[in-house]
Amino acid sequence: MVTGRGVVSPVGSTVTEYWTGLRDGISGVRQITDFDVSRASCQIAGMVQDFDPDTHFNHREKKSYERFTQMGLVAATQAVEEAEMQKLDAGSGEVGVLMGTGVGGITSYAIAYDALFAGKVERPIDAYTIPRIMNSALSSAIAIRMGIRGKNITLNTACSSGGNAIGQAFEWIREGSLRAVVCGAAEAPVTYGILRAWDALGVLSRKYNKTPESACRPFEKNRSGFVLAEGAAVLVLESLESAETRNAEIFGEIAGFGSNCDATSLTNPDEKGVAKAMKLALEDAEISPDSIGYINAHGTGTRLNDPLECRAIHRVFGNRASSLAVSSNKSQLGHAMGASSALEALATILAVQNDCAPPTLNCIDPDPECDIDPVPNYARKLNIEAALSNSFAFGGSNAVLVIKKWKP
């Protein structure tokens, strides 16, 4: 059961703001101003605008925590407060933490590298560099702040990290090893080095630097790639028995989880593997494809990914696939790498809870090769009893969640 939710995102940094931004079709993609991008082909990203570390952390904490840790810890604090976890015994060993990230503290790594190699002479490296760059810094910071003494794991499966973290937390609770888990993902990858590296791979959008809100166009005929983004989303998952015992509010149910590996390519997804992940999630939830009212797609906006994901959906949903509502939050948020799947899982929970599919922005001329209903440009009210949240990653690491409306 989902009893707590938290978020820091390019379209809002409370759950209410986040949902309103998604539902109303707000774009969080903006021109990058934090560093010089004049020599970069892609000069835009999904940037968090309303995040001020000074309002959340003291001087020592700001020095200790990288940006991805700061955002993740703020989102986790929201989730824990909403779940009223003070009513749980966090130190009992029955509560755990499982967080995902793709690149962790990449900003501090870049600063340390520059100190050694960017000038004529070496400069001292900040003493906090190692604690800041650790991928496990966020999960550790959450445990320390909340006093959580159970399992504490950091998971990295590239862009499916958040989905796999939530799914694994669900399995821990289902098997009875933990009562509750703080889970999700955070990422702050918008650095000059990462921007240029993704651009070298040829997958970033380069055509919309002057109109950044138009850049990410999943399922659209004229799509040209994705844009980088940052953000964090965190859930508190709890067993039904635990939630009912303390009369906690339940916002939705993680009902099934499918995780597998394509085992074909480091960079190109495999249609059969993607379809298999969806089938595994449905089988795990013990529901039929006909029960799904909405799919929150991986939907990157690249030439390769979108039609492949649509073909995989057809493999699972048959003739119904053409009329099934399928939308991509990346059209609004950009692609936050390891955190994208956690942000999208939260969006799916909110879609199910509110019976409303958020839109795919910039889908003006849908690609005939993407034979689905992309919910173009405007949110749509519809009955959603259950939904899929799809996440696929480099290395062929797939994660699919089945999310159901909670009915006591």
N, C-alpha and C positions, 0 to 999 in steps of 0.2 A: 504494500500500500504506500502511496505517496502522501506523506504527512507534512513535508516541508519543501519549500521552493525558494531559490535565490538566483539572481542574475545580474550581471554587468555586461551591457551590450551596446553596440553602435546605435540602437534605436530606443534605448531606455535602460535604466539601471535599478529599477524595481520591477517586480512581476507585473504590476498593473501597467506601468509605462511600457514595458516590453510587449505585452499583449496588445495594448492600444496601438503601438507603432506598427506591429505586424498586421493587425486587422485593418488599419487605415492606410496601408500601403506606403509607409514612410521608408525612405532610403537612408541608410547610415553610411553610404559610400561617399567619401570626400577626398579632396586633394590633400596630399601629404604635405604638411608644413613643418614637421618636427626635424627634418633633415633635408639636405639638398638633393633633389631628384631630377635636376636639369639634364643629367646624362642618362636617365633611365627611360626606357620606352613606355613603361607603365608608371604613372605618377600618382596613383590614387589607391585608396584602401578603405576598408570598413573600420573606422576609428571611433573609439569611445570618447565622447566629448564631455560628459558630465562627471568624470571621476577625478576626485581631488584627494590624493593620499593623506594630505594634512588633516582632513576631517576624520580619518580612520586610524591613523598610526602616529605614534610618537617618533622622535628623532631616531632613536636606536632601531626601532622596527622598520622605519623607512630605509635605513642603511642595510638592514639584514635581509629585506624582502625584495626580490625582483618584481617587476610589474605584473608578471603572470601570477605570482604568489599573492600580491596585494589584491588583485581583482578576484582571484579565486577565494581568498579568505573573506572578503567582503560578501561575496555571493553565499559562501558557506554560513556566515553569521546570520544573514537573512533567513536562510533555510532552517537553521537550528532554532532561531527565535520563533519562526512561524510554527514549527513543530512542537514548541514548548519542551525542548529536550531536557530542560532542567528537572522535569518530572521523571526522567530516566536516570539510572545510575550509570553515568558514562564511564566510571572507573571500575565497573564490575567485570569487564572483559566481554560483555554481551553486546557492546556497541563497537562498530569498526569504521574505518575510513578507507575509501578506495577511489583514488583520483587519477584522471588521465591527463596526459599532455604529449605533444608531439616533439617540440624542441626545447621546452623548459626555459631556462634563463639565458636565452641566446643573446640578449642585449648586454649582459655583464660579460659574457664570453668575448663579444666583439670589443668591448672597452678594454679588457685585459690584453687582447691581441694587439690593439692599437698602441697600448702603452709600451709594448715590447718592440713593435716593428714599424709603426707609422711615422716615427720621428727619426732624427739623426742619432739620438741616444735613447737608451731605455729609460722609461719612467717607472716609478714604483707602482705596483699593482695593489689595488684596494684589498685590505685584509679580509673583507667580507665576500670576496669573489667566489670562493668555493661554496659557501652556504647559499649564495644567490643563484648559482648556475645549476645546482642539483635538481634533477627532475623531481625528486622526492621532497623538495623543500615545501611544496604546498601541502601535501598530505600530512607532513610532520607538523607544519604550522597549525593546521586545523586541529590535530590531536592535542597539541600543547595548549592551544587556547581553550579548547572545550574539555580538556581532561579526559580524553578518550583513550582507554588502555587496551582495547581489543585489537583485532587485526588492523594493520596499517600498510597498505600496498599502493604503489604507483604503477600505472599501466601505460604502456606506449605501443599502440598499433597504428601509428600515424594518424590519419584523419578519422579513423573509427575508434579512437582511444576512448572518447566519452561514452559512446554507445556500448562498447565492451565493458567499461567500468560499471555502468548502470546495470548491464545484464549480469555481470559477475556478482555484483552486490545482491541482486534479486535471487541468484542461485544460492548464495550464502544464507540468506534468510529462509529460503524455501527448504533447504536441507537441515535447518535448525541450528546451525553453528553460531549464528548471531541473531539478536533480537532486532537491531536497527543498524543501518549503515548510512553514513554521509558519503555521497558519491556524485561524480560528475567530472568536469574537466575545465581547464583554463589554458589560455594561450595568449602570448603577446609577441608575435613573430614579425611585426612590421619594422624591420630594420633594413638599411640599405643593402647589406650583404644578402639577406634572404630574398629581398625584392629582386635583385639582379639574378640570383640563382634560379628562382622560379621563372623569371623571364627568359633565361637561357634555355630552359626546357621548352619554351614556346607555348605555354598554357595560360599566360596572363593576357587580359584584355588590354590592347594598346590603342584603341580607336576613340576612346571617350574621355581623354584627360580633361577636356574642357567642360564636359557634361557628365561628371562621375556617377550621378544617380542613374544614368542610362547604360552603364557599362556591363553589368551582369545580366545576361539575357537567356536563362535556361529555357530549353525547348523551343527557342525562337530560330527562325531560318537564318538570321544574320548574326547569330551569337559568335563571339570571337574569343571566349576564354573567361576566366574568373578573376576576381581581385582578392588580394590578401585581406585578412581581417583579424581583429583581436576580440577577446571577451571571455566570459566564464559563465557557466551554469551549474548549479549544484542542487541535488535533491536529498531529502531525507526519506529513505525507504524503511519500512517497518512492517513487521508481521501483523496480520490482522488481529491476532490475539493480543499483542502488545498495544496496538492502537485502540482497540475496544476497551481494554482494561483501564486505560487512562483517559478514555473518552476523547481521543484526539480527532480533529477534523481530517477527513480523507478527501484528497483532491483527485484521485484517480488510481488506477491499478496497473502495475506492470504484470501482464498476464502471460507473456511468452518471450523467449529469447532465442535467436538463432545466430550462431557464430561459426564461421568456417574460413577456409583459405582456398583461393582459386588455384594456387600452386602452379601458375603458368607464367607470370611476368612480374617484374618489380614495379612497373609503371602502368601497364595496360590492364584494365579489368577484364574479367572473363564472364561472358553472358550466362553460362551454365552455373558457375560458382555463385554469381549474384542471385540468380533465381533459386538456387538451392538454399541460400541463407534465408530468403523469405519463406520458403516451404518449411524449413526447420523451425522458424519462429511460430508459424501457424500451427504446426504439429505440436510444439511445446505448449502452446496455449489451448490446444484441443478445440480449435475452432476452424471452420471452413473459410475459404477465400470469400464466399458470399457474405460473410459476417463483417467484412472490412468495408467501411464507408468512406475512408480517406487514406491516402498515402502521403506522408511527408518525405519527399524524395531526397536522395543525395544531390541530384540536380546541380552540377557544377557550372554549367554553361559552356563547357568545352565541346569541340566538334565530336570527339570520340565518346565521352561519357553519356551524354543525354540519350541518343538513340539506342545505345546498348542497354541502359537501364530500362527504357521503355519496352524493348524487346523482351527483357527478362520479366517485366511485369506481365506481358502477354503470355509468357510461358506458364506463369502461376495462375493468372486470372482469366485466361481464355478470351472469349468474345466480350466479356464484361470489361476488359481492360480499356477499351476505347472510350467508354463513358465514365470511368472511375475518376473521381477528383484526385489529382496528383499535383502538388505544388512544391516549390523550392524556396526556402527561406534565404538561400544564398543570394537570390535576386535583390534582397533588401539589406542583408547583413554583410555580404562578402563571405569569403571562405576562411574561417578561423582555425583551419587545420585540426589539431586534436580536440579543440573545444567545439568545433562545428557540430559534431554529433550530439553533444550534451545540450547545446543551445537548441538544436532541432528536436531533441526528445522533449524538452520543456515546452517548446512550441506545440508539439503534438498533444501533450497532456492538456494544454490550454484549448486547443482546437476541439478535442473531445469534450472537455468540460463545458465549453461554450457553444457546442454544435455549430461551429463556424470554421470553414477552411480558409486560412490566410492565402493571399494571392501570390502568383508568380508575376513579379513586376517585369515590364519591358517586353512582354510576350505579345508583340503587335502583330506579327506574321508567323504563326506557329509552323514549325517544320513538319512537313508531311511524314518524315521518317520517325517523328515522335508522336506516335498514334495513341495519345492519352488526352484526357481533359485537363489542361494545365492550370485551371482556375485563373485565367489571364487577367492581370491588372487590378482586379477588385475582389475583395473577400466575398465569400458566399455562405449564406446560412444553409445548413443541411443537417439532417439527423446523423450523428456519428456515434454509434455505440462502441465501435472498436476501430483502431487505426494502426497502420504500420509506420515506424520511423526507420528509414533506410540509411545506412552509412557504409561506404565502401572506401578502401584505402590502398595506397601504394603497398606493394607486397602481397596484394590480393587478400588483405584481412577484412572480412565483412562482418558487420554487426547489424542485426535487425531486431527491433523491439515491437512487441504487440502491446498496445496501450488501450485499456478498456475504461469506459465510464463506470464510476463506482455507484452501485445501487445497494444500499443497506438491506 
